Amino acid sequence: MRAARLHGPRDLRVETVPDPVPGPDEVLLRPLYTGLCGSDLHVWHGGAGAADGAPMVLGHEFSAEVVSVGPAAGDVRPGTLVTVEPMWTCGGCAPCRRGDYHLCRAMQWHGLSARTGALADRTVVRASMVHVLPEGVDARQGALVEPIAVAHHAVARANLTPGGSALVIGAGPIGVACALDLLARGVRRIVVSEPSPVRRVAAARAFAAVGAPDVLVLDPGADDVPDAVRALTAGEGTDAVLDAAGVQAAFTLALAAVRPGGRVVTVAVYLEPVSFHPLTTFLGEVDLVASCGYRDDFPAVLDLVRDGRFPLTDLVRTVPLEAVGDAFAELEAGTALKVLVQL
């Protein structure tokens, strides 16, 4: 089979490798569409490989067709279209035992570790990791369920109620999905901050598609975002801020825009430390909350996707596996919003 294997920094090669074989409780999948995200880009930059130094097959956001199943894989049937919750968990650590499997202390992410990912003609996962695509959700949409689930979990962590207000920092796929999820929950007073004009236009198009053209999409380089937030909220600041950018400027903006007693949720993967004065949060009793991955979010997200609440496929560019190296270069340059590799 073909597989895109990372041998070192920016050294991604499409090669022929043996097909994987499913274990008793596992399923063999034929990936259909595999998304590339910021985590993949970070790994591509660094050339991180499996623990034994072997080349890594990336790909953790994907839809697939079930090819075959192990004898203990339950009622998953060959030919079924699925999306995958790409977390290999131990089931025995304290977080797993209390149901917080997304915080597993022995976590291995499919396609971001030694577990061979979905930039390949075949891949293997546990049967418990697959979610059947409902009628009305196609394979392209199925490949977007994983990043939408990240946003869905983050918005839940923001603890907002209908009628609330929010600032979303960063209009990449996660940030746009956060804003769309807020809209689906009845939050209408939303400001989105994004420096890229390409992303601002794409975000505005997505909001218009769900009947919310009044979402305020601002350029933090030209607009006074905290001032706009105060104008929208009678001087208070937003009830919550979702940080999907992951840089010092975003963290500083979040603290400047949230209201006293509000909540800042970091959903971005920060690669560098940030600095802030604790009095910034102390004087307003601001909650700083992290959001990591997802926990039991896929079923709800599939329902929302089926109902048309996440019109993201028009913002996606599709490339063949042979062009995956060029796709990573486009993501690095910021010229692509979202890329799906069609297997």
C-alpha positions in Angstrom: 0.0 0.0 0.0 1.0 3.7 -0.3 1.8 5.7 2.8 3.2 9.2 3.4 6.0 8.6 5.9 7.9 11.4 7.7 11.6 10.6 7.8 12.8 13.9 9.3 12.0 17.6 9.3 10.0 18.4 6.1 11.1 15.0 4.7 7.8 13.4 3.8 7.9 10.6 1.3 5.1 8.6 -0.3 6.3 5.0 -0.2 5.1 1.5 -0.6 4.8 -0.4 2.7 3.1 -3.6 3.9 -0.6 -3.5 4.7 -1.4 -3.4 8.5 -3.2 -6.4 10.0 -6.0 -5.8 12.5 -6.0 -7.4 16.0 -8.9 -9.2 17.6 -10.7 -6.0 18.7 -9.5 -3.9 15.8 -10.8 -2.9 12.3 -8.9 -2.4 9.1 -9.9 0.8 7.4 -9.5 2.3 3.9 -9.0 6.1 4.6 -11.1 8.2 2.2 -10.2 11.8 3.2 -7.5 12.8 5.7 -7.2 16.3 7.0 -4.0 18.2 7.8 -3.9 20.4 10.8 -1.6 22.5 13.0 -0.5 19.5 15.0 0.6 17.7 11.8 2.4 20.8 10.7 4.3 21.0 14.0 5.4 17.4 13.7 6.3 18.0 10.0 8.5 20.9 11.0 10.3 18.9 13.7 10.5 15.6 11.9 9.4 13.8 15.1 9.1 10.0 14.5 8.0 6.9 16.4 9.7 6.0 19.6 12.0 3.5 17.9 13.1 6.1 15.4 11.2 4.6 12.5 9.5 6.9 10.0 6.1 8.1 11.0 2.8 7.9 9.0 0.9 11.0 9.9 -2.9 11.5 9.7 -5.4 11.6 12.6 -8.4 13.5 11.1 -10.1 11.2 8.7 -13.0 9.4 7.3 -12.7 5.8 6.1 -14.5 2.7 4.8 -14.3 -0.4 7.0 -12.4 -3.2 5.1 -12.3 -6.0 7.6 -12.8 -6.6 11.3 -11.2 -8.7 14.0 -13.2 -11.5 15.7 -13.8 -9.4 18.8 -14.6 -6.1 17.1 -18.3 -6.1 17.7 -20.9 -5.3 15.2 -18.9 -3.0 12.8 -19.5 -4.2 9.3 -17.2 -4.1 6.2 -18.3 -1.4 3.8 -19.5 1.0 6.6 -18.4 4.6 6.3 -16.9 5.9 9.5 -15.0 8.7 11.2 -12.4 8.0 13.8 -11.8 9.3 17.3 -8.0 8.9 17.1 -7.0 8.3 20.7 -5.5 5.0 21.8 -6.1 5.0 25.6 -5.0 2.5 28.3 -8.4 2.1 30.1 -6.6 1.6 33.4 -5.1 4.9 34.6 -7.0 7.2 37.0 -8.4 9.5 34.3 -9.6 6.6 32.2 -11.3 4.9 35.1 -13.3 8.1 35.9 -14.3 8.6 32.3 -11.8 11.3 31.4 -10.2 9.1 28.7 -9.1 12.1 26.8 -6.6 12.7 29.6 -5.2 9.2 29.6 -1.7 9.2 31.1 -0.6 6.6 28.4 -2.3 8.3 25.5 -1.1 7.6 22.0 -2.6 9.7 19.2 -3.3 7.9 16.0 -1.0 9.4 13.3 0.9 11.5 15.8 2.8 8.7 17.5 4.0 5.2 16.8 0.4 4.4 15.8 0.4 4.5 12.0 -1.8 7.2 10.7 -4.3 7.7 7.9 -2.1 9.3 5.2 -2.1 5.8 3.8 -4.2 3.4 1.8 -4.9 1.3 4.9 -4.8 1.9 8.7 -5.9 0.0 11.8 -7.8 1.3 14.9 -9.8 -0.2 17.7 -13.4 -0.9 16.9 -14.3 1.4 19.8 -12.7 4.3 18.1 -14.9 4.4 15.0 -18.2 6.3 14.7 -20.5 5.4 11.8 -21.4 8.3 9.6 -25.2 8.9 9.7 -27.2 9.3 6.5 -26.7 12.8 5.1 -23.0 13.1 6.2 -20.6 12.3 3.4 -16.9 11.2 3.6 -15.6 14.8 3.2 -17.7 16.0 6.1 -16.7 12.9 8.0 -13.0 13.9 7.8 -13.9 17.3 9.5 -15.6 15.7 12.5 -12.4 15.4 14.5 -11.5 19.1 14.4 -15.1 20.1 15.0 -15.1 17.9 18.0 -12.1 19.8 19.4 -14.1 23.0 19.0 -17.3 21.4 20.5 -15.4 20.3 23.6 -13.8 23.8 24.0 -17.1 25.6 23.7 -18.6 23.3 26.4 -15.6 24.2 28.6 -16.6 27.9 28.2 -19.8 27.2 30.0 -21.9 29.7 28.1 -25.7 29.9 28.0 -27.9 31.1 25.1 -27.8 34.9 24.9 -24.2 35.0 26.2 -21.2 36.7 24.5 -17.9 35.4 23.3 -14.7 36.4 21.6 -13.0 33.8 19.4 -9.3 34.5 18.7 -8.1 32.9 15.5 -10.2 32.0 12.5 -8.5 28.8 11.4 -10.6 25.7 11.2 -10.8 25.3 15.0 -11.7 28.9 15.6 -14.4 29.0 12.9 -15.8 25.7 14.3 -15.9 27.3 17.8 -17.9 30.2 16.5 -20.3 27.9 14.6 -20.7 25.8 17.7 -21.5 28.9 19.8 -24.1 29.9 17.2 -25.6 26.4 17.4 -25.9 26.8 21.2 -27.8 30.1 20.9 -24.8 32.5 21.5 -25.3 35.3 19.0 -23.0 38.1 20.3 -19.7 36.9 18.9 -16.5 38.7 17.9 -13.9 36.9 15.9 -10.3 38.2 15.7 -8.1 37.1 12.8 -5.1 38.8 11.1 -5.3 36.9 7.8 -7.7 38.5 5.2 -8.1 35.1 3.6 -9.3 33.5 6.8 -11.5 36.5 7.7 -13.3 36.2 4.3 -13.7 32.4 4.7 -15.0 32.8 8.3 -17.6 35.4 7.2 -18.8 33.1 4.4 -19.3 30.3 6.9 -21.3 32.5 9.3 -23.5 33.8 6.5 -24.2 30.2 5.5 -25.8 29.5 8.8 -27.8 32.7 8.9 -25.5 34.7 11.1 -23.9 37.4 9.0 -23.8 39.8 12.0 -20.9 37.9 13.6 -18.2 40.6 13.9 -15.0 39.5 12.2 -12.1 41.9 12.9 -8.5 42.4 12.0 -6.5 42.8 15.3 -3.8 44.7 13.3 -6.2 47.4 12.2 -9.1 47.2 14.6 -9.3 47.8 18.4 -10.7 44.4 19.3 -11.2 45.1 23.1 -13.0 48.3 22.2 -15.3 46.5 19.8 -16.0 43.9 22.5 -16.9 46.5 25.0 -19.2 48.2 22.5 -21.0 44.9 21.9 -21.4 44.1 25.6 -22.3 47.5 27.1 -18.7 48.0 28.4 -18.5 44.7 30.3 -16.4 42.4 28.1 -17.4 39.0 26.8 -18.6 36.2 29.0 -15.9 33.9 27.5 -12.9 34.0 25.2 -11.9 31.0 23.2 -8.2 31.2 22.2 -7.6 29.2 19.1 -4.4 31.1 18.1 -1.8 30.0 20.7 0.5 33.1 20.8 1.4 35.7 23.4 -0.7 38.4 21.6 -3.8 36.2 21.7 -3.4 35.4 25.4 -3.0 39.1 26.2 -6.0 40.0 24.1 -8.1 37.4 25.8 -7.4 38.8 29.2 -8.1 42.3 28.0 -11.5 41.3 26.4 -13.0 39.0 29.0 -15.5 40.4 31.6 -15.0 40.2 35.3 -16.0 36.8 36.4 -15.6 35.5 32.8 -13.7 32.6 31.4 -10.7 32.2 29.0 -10.5 28.8 27.3 -7.2 27.9 25.6 -7.9 25.4 22.9 -4.7 26.2 20.9 -1.5 24.2 21.3 1.0 26.7 22.7 4.6 26.0 21.6 6.1 28.8 23.7 5.4 30.0 27.3 3.4 33.2 27.8 3.7 35.8 30.5 1.0 37.7 32.4 0.5 39.3 35.8 -1.6 37.2 38.1 -3.5 40.4 39.2 -5.0 40.5 35.7 -7.0 37.5 36.6 -7.2 38.0 40.4 -8.9 41.4 40.3 -11.7 40.1 38.0 -11.8 36.5 39.3 -11.2 35.4 35.7 -11.1 31.6 35.1 -8.3 30.3 33.0 -9.4 26.9 31.5 -7.7 24.5 29.1 -9.5 22.3 26.6 -7.7 19.2 25.4 -9.2 17.1 22.6 -12.6 15.7 23.2 -14.6 13.4 25.4 -17.8 11.8 24.2 -18.2 14.7 21.7 -18.3 12.8 18.4 -22.0 11.7 18.5 -23.3 15.2 19.1 -21.0 16.6 16.5 -22.2 14.1 13.9 -25.8 15.2 14.6 -24.8 18.9 14.2 -22.9 18.2 11.0 -25.9 16.3 9.6 -28.2 19.2 10.5 -26.0 21.6 8.5 -24.6 23.6 11.5 -21.0 23.3 10.2 -20.7 24.4 6.6 -17.0 24.0 6.3 -16.5 21.8 3.2 -16.6 24.8 0.9 -13.6 26.2 2.7 -11.6 23.0 2.1 -9.1 22.2 -0.7 -8.6 18.6 -1.7 -5.3 17.2 -3.0 -4.2 13.7 -3.9 -1.7 11.8 -1.7 1.1 12.4 -4.1 0.7 16.2 -3.5 0.8 16.0 0.3 4.3 17.5 0.6 3.2 20.6 -1.3 0.1 20.8 0.9 2.2 21.0 4.0 4.2 23.8 2.4 1.0 25.7 1.7 -0.1 25.3 5.3 3.2 26.6 6.5 3.0 29.6 4.2 -0.6 30.3 5.4 -2.0 30.2 1.8 -4.5 27.3 2.6 -7.2 27.3 5.2 -7.9 23.6 5.3 -6.5 20.7 3.2 -8.0 17.3 2.9 -5.9 14.6 1.3 -8.1 12.3 -0.9 -6.9 8.7 -0.6 
